[in-house]
Amino acid sequence: MNNPKIKVGVLGFGGLGQAAAKILHAKSQMCLVAVADQKGYAYNPEGLDPDTLIPVYHQQGSNGYLPKYGVLSNNSIVHLISQAQVDGYFLALPNLPNTFMADVTRQFISVGWQGVLVDALKRTSAVEQLLELQEDLSKAGITYLTGCGATPGLLTAAAAIAAQSFAEIHHVKITFGVGIANWEAYRATIREDIAHLPQFDVDKAKAMTDEEVEEFLDKTNGILTLENMEHADDIMLELAEICDRHQVTVGGIVDTRNPKKPISTNVQVTGRTFEGRISTHTFTLGDETSMAANVCGTAFGYLKAGIKLHQRNLNGLFTAAEVMPSFVR
Amino acid sequence: MNNPKIKVGVLGFGGLGQAAAKILHAKSQMCLVAVADQKGYAYNPEGLDPDTLIPVYHQQGSNGYLPKYGVLSNNSIVHLISQAQVDGYFLALPNLPNTFMADVTRQFISVGWQGVLVDALKRTSAVEQLLELQEDLSKAGITYLTGCGATPGLLTAAAAIAAQSFAEIHHVKITFGVGIANWEAYRATIREDIAHLPQFDVDKAKAMTDEEVEEFLDKTNGILTLENMEHADDIMLELAEICDRHQVTVGGIVDTRNPKKPISTNVQVTGRTFEGRISTHTFTLGDETSMAANVCGTAFGYLKAGIKLHQRNLNGLFTAAEVMPSFVR
């Protein structure tokens, strides 16, 4: 098995992008050759090292400052993807605004790039935008795998497997647990979570002062309970014909005052077997696995699976619920 | 979505074959058109009804006695597959002797049949025999999915999903619990289980009379405790590059006198994340789901996935660890 390494690019270099670079560094089957952030990019066909990328990014604010291989650019994604030899990109970009991932995808199509794209999108409405690009992606020769993070992604795929035992699915319930020692280390994330609460929205949460957040968390003992979140697990399981989207619910508990997860992240699939019995399969993630491990590991598993699809000329849009991720060594 | 129904055949009409017929009866996307047992077969392109098939089989001992559509034959499989229009077969045959499934596969190849085959094989050595037919299956235009029952199958696929969070897999541990009210409904399956016990082998178990099985089960209070079983989950996860086969262990407890499971069936995947943390993901099946639901449901999910592969000209041998099963409505 002397296959050449899969040449991987990572777009976005926040928490997930940096974790992705670290993960790739230990892989023998994949090699990180390209990274991009808002202000620049870096490309080395021989490979990029997270131990130089990450400090440069932290100190100078862009991969464009990387000695020898970095280029500063206000149009970093287009510049990078137009010239780099890359088999597949992990789009580790924050989807802000909610149309951003679809816009980036249109850029890939318009420069005539061919290969594999993988995202870890969360919102149903963002995946719906990509569905509209199905035919364009096919024609362009791009194999795009969407919703390939933890939820949607790992847990959605587990739900698709679990569904097999049943004649009819009644409910897919995804529950995640997050524990952080101190909310101030995750100000933006906590505000995003607060935005999901019934009496809030994104603008309202964003406008809160730190004191107001503190006060709010005091009332809940530091616990945020999130219910009925807009997560693309629903549309992915509907597209896979497993159930209707309204039968899928996603929620979680965030403890902002304790690094221990308040609840283990899990997905429960409840259905009726052909004999008429109602039962529930449960897939539970080990508490020691981080969001970065569950998101990025899964994304690269789908990237490898996507490469195989692409080699067989299977282009267009796929979701994590319809393709088995490959394990990447 | 006005696709014609997938025309399905079921070879073998023991406990699994009968459950398969019942499951198919409720599907809108699949239709049972062909069944075969040792003494005969039945074929109706308009569909076969389990409510007539099963009583005839119980009363007269073969599907060959089915009024109008039944044919008695000492070479039932070859006779059936040579003439019936079938998109995919579920091979619900007991693999006794251990070369039987491979022999049947060679029959499919030799009559020039094209389509999808799915098995629920258990033993590593049986899957190894099929691996030798990889090229012949490809040339013949057959898409063969092996190990598509519960274990291997449902649990192996869940393990392949669970592996995504980890940089390295240490152990995949499958533990099953089976409870059946009466062993006589699953004579072949129970003999296969007995064959796994230290003091037995396949020939010895096959040669046992019903009375001898009964006597043996009396000594163990109807309980079979199985450890380090030869299960193809190991080779399937090795082929998927997830871990070495010796890192996969399969064991379980079978209660032949109580439909309640003595233990919840589960798979645990332990590994190391990229940050160096050791953790375990666990996938647990609901106790109310029967072996029949978990095996046959999964087999038809892979059969549907196999049809899609076949339509795209992807022939040859695949395992349940590398293909995502589709949900069958």
Interface residues (C-beta under 8 A of the other chain):
Chain A: A19 K22 I23 A26 L154 A157 A158 A160 I161 A162 A163 Q164 S165 F166 A167 I169 A240 E241 I242 T270 T273 F274 E275 R277 I278 S279 T280 H281 T282 F283 T284 L285 G286 D287 E288 T289 S290 A292 A293 N294 C296 G297 T298 G301 R312 L314 A321 E322 V323 M324 P325 S326 F327 R329
Chain B: A19 K22 I23 A26 L154 A157 A158 A160 I161 A162 A163 Q164 S165 F166 A167 I169 A240 E241 I242 T270 T273 F274 E275 R277 I278 S279 T280 H281 T282 F283 T284 L285 G286 D287 E288 T289 S290 A292 A293 N294 C296 G297 T298 G301 R312 L314 A321 E322 V323 M324 P325 S326 F327 R329
